[in-house]
Each structure stands twice: as C-alpha cells, then as structure tokens.
Amino acid sequence: MKTYIKIFSILILLFTLASCSEDLVEQSQKGVLKGKVVKKGTNVAIANAKIFTTPSTQTVFSDKDGMFEIKDIPKGNYSIKAELTGYVANFQAVNIQSENQVVTVVFEMDDDESLNSPPTAPVLLSPIDNAENQPLTVQLSWNATDPDITDSLTYKLTVKNNINTNVIEVNDLKVKTYNLSNLQFGVSYFWQVSVSDGIHPDVLSPVFKFTTNATPANRYHYVRKQNGNFVIMSSDSQGNNFQLTSSSSNSWRPRKNNNAGLVAFLRNDAGGSHIFTVNPDGSNLFKVTQIPVAGFNQDELDFSWNTSGSAFIYSNFDKLYRINKDGTGQQLIYTTPDGSLISEVDWSYDNSKIAIKTNNFGGYNTKIFIIDMLGNILQNVFSAPTGASGGLNFSVDGQKLLYTHDVSGYQDANYRQLDSHVFIYNLANSSVVDVTVDSDRPLGTNDLDPRFSPNNSQIILMNTSNDNVSQKNIVVIDLNNLMIDFTRAVLFTNGEMPDYE
C-alpha cells in the first residue's frame, strides 16, 4: 500500500513540474516594437512624443528623428499610444505572436487645433486712418499678437486706390512693416492686413485710407546720374525733391511748359534720342517724335517748346523740325546751307524767331544766329572756330539771348571745356555782358547750360570743375540793373541741365 502511495505522489509531482515548465516557456516569448512619429500630411519628424502600451510595459519618447523602440514586450495583444502636447493623441493595435518578433508602426499626428488660439486682428498703426498729404513712398506699419507664443505669424497686405482697379498684394510677410513706393500724387489708397498662424483662418484688420500729396507746382527741374543713367528731378525752392523718371531709362534735358501742364525731355528709344512728355507727377508718359533728335553728341542736344505748349522745335543733324505735342504735324522749317549740324535751338516767347547753334561733327566751329519762322536769318550773334559753345535761351521779352563759350578755345575728342563763360547778348544793340566774370565764379570751373528765370531777374546754370569728373551743382546768379557785380549761390548739389519755369 505504501508503494502505491509513493508512486502516485511522484506522478503528481511530475505533472506539476511539467505544467510549471510550460508556463515558463510561454512567459519567455518576447518581441520588439519599433516605430516613428511624424506630423500628418508633411512627414516631418516629431520629437519627444510619449509612447506607452496598454497593458503596460515600458514608456519611451521619440528622438529627434521621431524614432522610438520598446524592447522585451511579452507575447500578447497591445494598444500603443503616442501623445504630445499640441497634437491629437494617436493609437495603434499591435499583436506580439512569437519570440523576437519585430513589429513596426508609424504614428501620424495631427495638430490639436482645440488647444490653439487664433491670432488677434491686426491693428493698423501708420499712417493713421484718413491721413492726408502723404509722400509718394509710405511706410505702412501694424501689429498683431498670438496667445500661442510658438506660432509663427505671416501677413498679407492688400492695397487698392480710388483711380483704377489695380490691386497690390504682398504675401508671406514676416515683419510688421512694408514700404509702399511709386505712389501717385493726389490719390487715395485703401489698405488692409490679414494675419495667419497656419492653423486657423486668416484674421483681417479694418480697412484704412490715406491720401498722397497733391501734384507739386515745382518750378525747378534738372538731372542727376543714377546707375549710369540720367534721371529727372523736380524740386521747389526749399529743395524738396521728387524723382520724375526711373533710373532704368536714360532721360535728360527737362523742359517744363506751364501752359501745357507737361514736362518734356529727351530719352533714348529705338536706337535714337526722342522727345517724351509726362505730367508733373511723372504719369502718362508719351513719345512725341518719330524722327529722332540727332546731332554730334546726344548730351549736348536741346529742343524748345512754343509758349502755348502746343508744339516743339528740334533738330535732326542739319535739319530743323516743328512737331505738335501729340506727335502730329511734323514739318521741316530750316536746313543749314553748309551741312553743319544743328545742336541747340530756342523759341522766343512771342514765337516769332528761333535761336540756333550749329557746329561741325566734332562740336566745334560754332555759329549762333537767329532766324524767323520762314527760315530767314535775322541776326548773327556769335561764331568761333575753336572752343565749345551752347546754352541758348531767350529772355521773356525776346531782347536778350544767353549763350556759353569756352574762352580757352580748347578742343579734344571728349568735348572737354576748360573755361566756359555765360554771356548775355543784347539783340537791340549787339552788346555782350560776360556774366561769369561779373559774378565771381570759382577758378578752374565751367559755367554751362544757363536759363533765364521767368521774370529775367536771375540766371540758373550748372557749375562744375573743368576736370570733367567732379560734382556738378546747380547755381543761381542774381542780376541787377547795372549788369555788373552779380552774386551767385548754389541752389542744388549734384545736378545738371537745369530748367526754371
């Protein structure tokens, strides 16, 4: 009996050990979970996302590349969760079935907009609403904030005006200012800013309005060099400047006509020099000529309005033409008998006579004379075989004529002048006044491009060193009844080819 009991006990022990061994084998089967956390729609890695399992095993965090790994996960079914502040939590189901099994998952996480607030509506700061007399370049400024300091804000600027349907849109601005340039005189502009945080719909500011200055009644025009081109400047007596033309085109020799309400000038176009007109604010550019203005040197060419502002006279080599300001009515009115080139002309205020300067192909052997409208020579004013001459301009009464001449008689291929003087020629008695000598001109400089003031009390001109490289300045000389001991002063620096209307 004792023997049976011992055998039965041994069998029970063996069965128990077998059962325990099977449990240990089951528990030793473990797998590995690998994965990556990315932003939904962009595949951009998300770092520091918390990854954990249910039932619980380990908790890990994604690295800078969004990667994570959980080792030694016992066999079984799990729910894997990825969470990070600012994102919607994501779940994945995983089943570990065998020893050393590797399961790979990808979590695509969405922004949690419910945790993000939209930015505030932009507050427009400058110019204030309904601001007037604004310059033609205006700095717009505004402000906006976002409760979520990690949000990156971008702005969109929209500008409309009251004269046409043009709309200016500037997108993806990162700063809260914008310089709005190339505006027009006397125009009202309406501007609005929207802000985006990339999550919520754009938030709009109110619409503000500002109005630019009215077209200035600037009486002075001259040119400056910018980027290798002449640009035309408009200015008042206080030196407030406005750039009339762009530096992308070469524009020179401005001539304003108040009756026409236009500024005319020369510009390179289609391989030649042509007369163009613009409004005093630089708008409505119009090409007048088809036959170009031509001579020995384009920078020395000049043309003239008639007093009413309805027509021009200009030269093309040895020919003198008249043309209406709208480009019609072209007619030849004079041809030089000896083939010499016409470089400069001026039309008297009463439109009865024209002053002409001719020269050879080098710019020398100059002659200055006056013709009537039929081409008859009325008066010979000046001639010189050597030295450069120019600067023709009638006084308002038509009794005096300005001109310049390099009294040194110097000549070279660059048309350099060493001692250019301004002279006033009296048509009534053929007398001549040397304005340069009587106005204390600095030594070693040239006086060029003179023009009478509208009331004949002043002469405006360009003065510069004869070295051909120094700065050019616009100078005004005050005349007097004695026609001696004139005073001069610099009116504008860095300017040439002045006009005073």
Salt bridges, closest charged atoms under 4 A:
ASP65 OD2 - LYS64 NZ 3.44
GLU83 OE1 - LYS81 NZ 3.40
ASP110 OD2 - LYS40 NZ 3.98
ASP111 OD2 - LYS39 NZ 3.23
GLU169 OE2 - LYS156 NZ 3.92
ASP197 OD2 - HIS200 ND1 2.91
ASP269 OD2 - LYS287 NZ 2.63
ASP302 OD2 - ARG255 NH2 2.90
ASP318 OD1 - LYS319 NZ 3.31
ASP338 OD2 - LYS367 NZ 3.79
GLU344 OE2 - LYS357 NZ 3.89
ASP419 OD1 - HIS421 NE2 3.02
ASP419 OD1 - ARG441 NH2 2.54
ASP434 OD2 - HIS421 ND1 2.85
ASP447 OD2 - ARG488 NH2 2.68
ASP449 OD1 - ARG253 NH1 3.23
ASP499 OD1 - ARG255 NH1 3.57
ASP499 OD1 - ARG451 NH2 3.70
